[in-house]
């Protein structure tokens, strides 16, 4: 019985020390990680509106009612995460959307939309698809299909539909659909909110 109590005490001490060390590591890394994420977000904004100065971007509140309605109308599993105006909306908007139906999980994209509704650029904040297949969504040969296009929505051409067709990445149709879903969510929010 003494051995059981001794082992229990040792395991309890190890658990407490490990928990304290994990908590300390979290506190030490929390701010640098948040700063890194903020920098990545600002770089993505600049990528979709390269001619805009960083001071031109102003974050605004997401209208959750509009966002929820857009997502419901599209019938996708997505969210509108963040919205920025560029020059107060005179130049355009930056809308961050996440589609959770990617092959590897969530795909978060930043979509630049000019004031007249033209997609000015796409930048990825989060994507973890299959290397050599779904990760090719980050290649301009794929995401460039959205850029410079003014439309109500896009569709993956092999699925059929209305709007502007997007050629799927070979071997990564699920990823292509998820990216298209996120872009459509951003476009839908823009069209209903601005």
C-alpha positions in Angstrom: 0.0 0.0 0.0 2.9 2.4 0.8 4.2 1.9 -2.8 0.8 2.9 -4.3 0.6 6.1 -2.2 4.2 7.0 -3.0 3.6 6.5 -6.7 0.4 8.6 -6.5 2.2 11.4 -4.8 5.1 11.3 -7.4 2.6 11.3 -10.3 0.7 14.2 -8.8 3.8 16.3 -8.3 4.9 15.5 -11.9 1.4 16.5 -13.2 1.4 19.8 -11.2 5.0 20.8 -12.3 4.1 19.9 -16.0 0.9 22.0 -15.8 2.8 25.0 -14.3 5.5 24.7 -17.0 2.9 24.5 -19.8 1.1 27.6 -18.3 4.4 29.5 -18.2 5.3 28.5 -21.8 1.9 29.8 -22.9 2.3 33.1 -21.2 5.8 33.6 -22.6 4.7 32.8 -26.2 1.2 34.3 -26.2 2.2 37.9 -27.2 4.8 36.9 -29.9 2.3 34.5 -31.5 -0.4 37.2 -31.5 2.0 39.7 -33.1 3.0 37.2 -35.7 -0.7 36.6 -36.6 -1.3 40.3 -36.8 1.7 40.8 -39.1 0.5 37.9 -41.4 -3.0 39.5 -41.5 -1.6 42.9 -42.5 0.7 41.3 -45.1 -2.4 39.5 -46.6 -4.3 42.9 -46.7 -1.4 44.4 -48.5 -1.2 41.5 -51.0 -4.9 41.9 -52.1 -4.5 45.7 -52.4 -0.8 46.2 -53.1 -1.2 49.9 -54.0 -2.9 50.8 -50.7 -0.8 52.1 -47.8 -1.2 50.1 -44.5 -2.9 53.2 -43.0 -5.7 52.9 -45.5 -7.0 49.7 -43.9 -9.6 50.1 -41.1 -11.2 47.1 -39.4 -14.9 47.3 -39.1 -17.4 45.1 -37.2 -18.8 42.1 -39.0 -22.6 42.2 -39.2 -23.3 38.7 -38.0 -26.9 38.7 -39.2 -25.8 39.5 -42.8 -22.9 37.0 -42.5 -25.2 34.2 -41.3 -27.8 34.9 -44.0 -25.1 34.9 -46.7 -23.7 31.6 -45.5 -27.2 30.1 -45.2 -28.1 31.2 -48.7 -24.9 29.7 -50.1 -25.4 26.5 -48.2 -21.8 26.2 -47.2 -20.0 25.6 -43.9 -18.2 28.9 -43.6 -17.7 32.1 -41.6 -17.0 35.7 -42.2 -14.1 36.4 -39.8 -13.1 40.0 -40.4 -13.9 43.0 -42.6 -11.8 46.0 -43.4 -12.5 49.1 -45.4 -9.8 50.4 -47.7 -9.8 54.2 -47.8 -13.2 54.2 -46.0 -14.6 51.9 -48.7 -13.8 54.3 -51.6 -11.1 51.9 -52.8 -12.7 48.7 -51.6 -13.0 46.1 -48.9 -10.9 43.3 -47.4 -13.0 40.4 -46.2 -11.6 37.4 -44.4 -13.6 34.2 -44.8 -13.1 30.6 -43.6 -14.6 27.6 -45.3 -14.3 24.5 -43.1 -15.0 22.0 -45.9 -11.4 21.7 -47.2 -9.9 18.3 -47.5 -7.5 19.0 -44.7 -9.9 21.2 -42.7 -10.4 25.0 -42.5 -9.2 27.2 -45.4 -9.0 30.8 -44.5 -8.7 33.4 -47.2 -8.4 37.1 -47.4 -10.4 38.5 -50.4 -9.9 42.0 -51.7 -12.9 43.4 -53.4 -12.9 46.8 -55.1 -15.7 49.3 -54.6 -17.3 48.2 -57.9 -17.3 44.5 -56.8 -14.2 43.3 -58.7 -12.0 40.7 -56.9 -8.7 42.5 -56.6 -6.8 39.7 -54.9 -6.8 36.5 -52.9 -4.4 35.7 -50.1 -4.3 32.6 -47.8 -4.1 32.9 -44.0 -4.6 29.3 -43.2 -4.5 26.2 -45.4 -3.3 22.6 -44.6 -4.2 20.6 -47.6 -2.4 17.7 -49.2 1.1 18.7 -50.5 1.4 18.6 -54.2 -2.4 18.6 -54.6 -4.6 20.9 -52.5 -1.7 23.1 -51.5 -1.5 24.1 -55.1 -4.4 26.4 -54.3 -1.7 28.8 -53.3 -0.3 28.9 -56.8 -1.3 31.9 -58.9 -2.4 29.5 -61.7 -5.3 28.6 -59.4 -6.2 31.6 -57.3 -5.5 34.0 -60.2 -8.7 32.7 -61.8 -10.7 34.8 -59.3 -8.6 38.0 -59.6 -9.9 40.8 -61.8 -13.3 39.2 -62.1 -16.5 41.0 -61.3 -19.3 38.5 -60.6 -22.1 37.6 -58.2 -20.4 34.3 -57.5 -18.0 31.6 -58.7 -18.5 27.9 -59.2 -16.2 25.0 -59.8 -16.6 24.2 -63.5 -16.8 20.4 -63.1 -19.8 20.9 -60.8 -21.7 23.1 -63.1 -23.6 26.2 -62.0 -24.1 29.8 -62.7 -21.6 32.6 -62.3 -18.0 32.5 -63.3 -16.4 29.1 -63.7 -13.2 28.1 -61.8 -11.1 25.2 -63.1 -10.5 22.8 -60.2 -7.0 21.8 -59.2 -6.3 18.4 -60.7 -6.8 15.8 -57.9 -8.0 18.4 -55.4 -11.7 19.2 -56.2 -12.6 19.4 -52.5 -10.0 22.0 -51.9 -11.1 23.9 -55.0 -14.7 23.9 -53.8 -13.7 25.1 -50.3 -11.6 28.0 -51.7 -14.5 28.9 -54.0 -16.9 28.7 -51.0 -14.8 31.1 -49.0 -14.5 33.6 -51.9 -18.2 33.4 -52.5 -18.9 34.0 -48.8 -16.7 37.1 -49.0 -18.5 38.3 -52.2 -21.9 37.6 -50.8 -21.1 39.6 -47.7 -19.8 42.5 -49.8 -22.9 42.5 -52.0 -25.3 42.4 -49.0 -23.5 44.8 -46.7 -22.0 47.4 -48.9 
